[in-house]
Amino acid sequence: MKNKAYAKQLKRLHGELVELQEWVKQSGAKVCIVFEGRDSAGKGGVIKAITERVSPRVFRVVALPAPTEREKSQMYVQRYLPHLPAGGEVVIFDRSWYNRAGVERVFGFCTTQEVREFLGLVPSVEKLITDSGIILLKYWLDVSPEQQTLRLESRINDPRKIWKLSDMDIASYRRWDQYTKARDDMLTQTDSEWAPWRTVRSDDKKSARLNIIADILSRVPYQPLDRTVTTLPKRSVIPDPNPDIVDSRLVETRYQA
């Protein structure tokens, strides 16, 4: 997708996301969006596109680190539950409880029995979540092996992207077929009427971002609110008693228009 066409559509969708945000604040709605997918499928880019023009007080991104020893001893979903949205919030999970069905399964961080129990129980947990009034949206971003290779190579060669590359990414790259099996089992066994999976082809990052935002907007029953007409009041201006106080502390001018 060309940059100009992408920027035009994204600007329009950003305006609609702001309208959704204001409706969520006023109505007390609770929205939870889960993003899963292979490494380098574009989850971070989608989340950035969603959140760059909205308030972080309403749109909250959750990306949990590896569990602590204490968290490992808890009921598996326990550490995720405190992050679910309260009224007036949109919570976005950059990877979620589905780690158990993906990376933990593929790398042997949990047992086969634990995976089986998770896949059997998670639809019931998500039923409780949606019955509590939370709008739960789940997206799987799928990327081709060719595109995954190109994206990981760009992380290796671009100093701006080194932080995106981890040892786990490299190890995951070798396990394409294992991830495919894990994905298929997860999508099949945890797709439900109340929390269905929606899959997105993400080889074209720009169109994937637009399609996901448009889908979110279509599935949250928001109503645009009437806008209050705002005008700036007259400002009182008095002579500055310390006109040099700012200039004396200016950052060195290294770049100038």
C-alpha positions in Angstrom: 0.0 0.0 0.0 1.3 3.4 -0.9 2.2 5.8 1.9 -0.1 8.6 0.8 -3.1 6.4 0.6 -2.3 4.8 3.9 -1.8 8.1 5.7 -5.1 9.4 4.3 -7.1 6.3 5.5 -5.3 6.2 8.8 -6.1 9.8 9.6 -9.8 9.1 9.0 -9.7 6.0 11.2 -7.9 7.9 13.9 -10.7 10.3 14.0 -13.2 7.4 14.5 -11.0 5.9 17.2 -11.2 9.2 19.1 -15.0 9.1 18.8 -14.9 5.5 20.1 -12.7 6.7 23.0 -15.1 9.4 24.0 -18.0 7.0 23.9 -16.1 4.5 26.1 -15.4 7.2 28.6 -18.9 8.5 28.8 -20.7 5.1 28.7 -18.3 3.2 31.0 -17.8 0.5 28.4 -15.1 -2.1 28.8 -13.1 -3.2 25.8 -10.3 -5.8 25.7 -8.3 -6.5 22.6 -5.9 -9.4 22.3 -3.2 -9.6 19.7 -1.4 -12.8 18.9 0.7 -14.0 16.0 4.1 -15.2 14.9 7.2 -13.2 15.7 7.5 -10.2 13.4 3.9 -10.5 12.3 3.3 -6.8 13.0 1.6 -6.8 16.4 3.6 -3.9 17.7 3.0 -1.8 14.5 -0.8 -2.4 14.7 -0.9 -1.4 18.4 1.2 1.7 17.7 -1.2 2.7 14.9 -4.2 2.2 17.2 -2.8 4.2 20.1 -0.8 7.0 18.6 -3.7 9.5 18.5 -5.8 8.4 21.5 -5.3 9.0 25.3 -3.1 6.5 27.2 -5.5 7.0 30.1 -8.2 5.3 28.1 -6.2 3.0 25.8 -3.9 1.0 27.9 -1.3 -1.4 26.5 -0.4 -4.5 28.5 2.8 -6.4 27.5 3.8 -8.6 30.5 7.3 -9.9 31.0 8.2 -13.5 31.7 6.5 -14.7 34.9 8.2 -14.5 38.2 8.7 -17.6 40.4 5.7 -16.5 42.5 3.6 -16.0 39.4 4.5 -19.4 38.1 3.0 -20.9 41.2 -0.3 -19.1 40.7 -3.3 -20.3 38.7 -2.2 -19.7 35.1 -4.6 -16.8 34.1 -4.3 -15.1 37.5 -1.6 -12.6 36.5 -3.6 -11.5 33.5 -6.9 -10.8 35.3 -5.9 -7.6 37.2 -5.1 -6.0 33.8 -8.6 -6.5 32.4 -10.4 -3.2 31.7 -12.5 -1.3 34.2 -15.4 0.9 33.0 -14.2 3.6 30.6 -11.1 1.7 29.5 -9.8 -0.1 26.4 -7.0 -2.6 27.2 -4.8 -4.0 24.5 -2.8 -7.2 25.2 0.4 -7.4 23.2 0.4 -11.2 23.7 -1.8 -12.5 26.4 -2.9 -15.7 28.3 -2.5 -17.4 24.9 1.3 -17.6 25.6 0.5 -21.0 27.0 -0.9 -22.2 23.7 2.0 -20.7 21.7 5.5 -19.9 22.9 5.2 -21.9 26.2 4.0 -25.0 24.2 6.5 -24.7 21.4 9.5 -24.3 23.8 8.4 -26.8 26.4 7.9 -24.2 29.1 4.8 -26.1 30.2 3.7 -29.7 30.0 1.5 -31.2 27.3 -1.2 -31.8 30.0 -1.0 -28.1 31.0 -1.6 -27.1 27.3 -4.5 -29.5 27.0 -6.1 -28.1 30.2 -5.6 -24.6 29.0 -7.2 -25.1 25.6 -10.1 -26.9 27.3 -10.7 -24.2 30.0 -10.0 -20.9 28.3 -13.4 -20.7 26.5 -15.1 -20.9 29.9 -12.8 -18.2 31.3 -13.6 -16.0 28.3 -17.3 -16.6 28.8 -16.9 -15.2 32.3 -15.0 -12.2 30.9 -17.7 -11.4 28.3 -20.6 -12.1 30.8 -19.1 -9.4 33.0 -19.7 -6.9 30.2 -16.3 -6.8 28.6 -16.2 -6.6 24.8 -13.5 -9.1 24.0 -11.8 -9.0 20.6 -9.1 -11.5 19.6 -6.9 -11.1 16.5 -4.3 -13.5 15.1 -1.8 -11.9 12.7 -0.4 -14.3 10.2 2.8 -13.6 8.2 4.3 -15.7 5.4 7.7 -17.4 6.0 9.2 -15.2 3.3 8.1 -12.0 5.0 9.1 -13.2 8.4 12.6 -13.8 7.0 12.8 -10.3 5.5 11.6 -8.6 8.7 14.0 -10.5 11.0 16.9 -9.8 8.7 16.0 -6.1 8.8 16.1 -6.2 12.6 19.6 -7.7 12.4 20.9 -5.1 10.0 19.1 -1.9 11.2 20.5 -0.4 14.4 17.1 1.2 15.1 15.5 -2.2 15.3 18.0 -4.2 17.3 15.9 -3.9 20.4 13.1 -5.8 18.6 15.4 -8.8 18.1 15.7 -11.4 20.9 17.3 -14.8 21.3 13.7 -16.2 21.4 13.0 -14.7 18.0 15.9 -16.5 16.5 15.0 -19.8 18.2 11.3 -19.4 17.1 12.4 -18.9 13.5 13.6 -22.5 13.4 10.3 -23.8 14.8 7.9 -22.6 12.0 6.1 -26.0 11.7 5.7 -26.3 15.5 4.1 -22.9 15.7 1.8 -23.8 12.8 0.5 -26.8 14.7 0.2 -24.8 17.9 -1.7 -22.0 16.0 -4.1 -24.4 14.4 -4.9 -26.2 17.7 -5.4 -22.8 19.4 -7.7 -21.3 16.8 -9.8 -24.5 16.5 -10.2 -25.2 20.2 -10.6 -21.6 21.6 -12.8 -20.1 19.0 -16.3 -19.5 20.5 -19.5 -17.7 19.8 -18.7 -15.2 22.6 -15.0 -14.8 21.8 -14.3 -15.7 18.2 -10.9 -15.5 16.6 -10.3 -13.1 13.7 -7.3 -13.7 11.5 -5.4 -11.1 9.5 -2.9 -11.6 6.7 -0.1 -9.2 7.6 2.4 -9.4 4.8 1.4 -5.8 3.9 1.7 -4.1 7.2 -0.2 -0.9 6.2 -3.3 -2.6 4.9 -3.3 -5.0 7.9 -3.3 -2.1 10.3 -6.1 -0.3 8.5 -8.2 -3.5 8.3 -7.8 -4.3 12.0 -8.7 -0.7 13.1 -11.8 -0.8 10.8 -12.8 -4.2 12.2 -12.5 -2.9 15.8 -14.6 0.1 15.0 -17.2 -2.1 13.4 -17.5 -4.5 16.5 -17.6 -1.9 19.3 -21.2 -0.5 19.3 -20.1 3.1 19.9 -22.1 6.2 19.1 -20.4 9.5 18.1 -21.2 12.1 20.8 -22.3 15.6 20.2 -19.3 17.9 20.2 -19.2 20.9 22.4 -18.2 24.1 20.6 -15.0 25.4 22.2 -13.6 28.9 21.8 -10.4 30.2 23.4 -10.9 32.8 26.1 -9.1 36.1 26.2 -5.7 35.7 27.8 -4.3 38.1 30.3 -0.7 39.1 29.4 1.5 41.0 31.7 5.1 42.1 31.1 7.5 39.3 31.8 9.4 40.1 35.0 12.3 37.8 34.0 12.7 37.9 30.3 16.1 36.2 30.3 15.3 33.3 32.5 14.3 31.0 29.6 17.1 32.1 27.2 19.8 31.5 29.9 18.9 27.8 30.0 18.3 27.0 26.4 19.5 23.7 25.0 22.3 24.2 22.5 21.0 24.8 19.0 22.4 21.9 16.9 19.6 21.8 14.4 17.6 24.6 13.0 14.8 25.0 10.5 
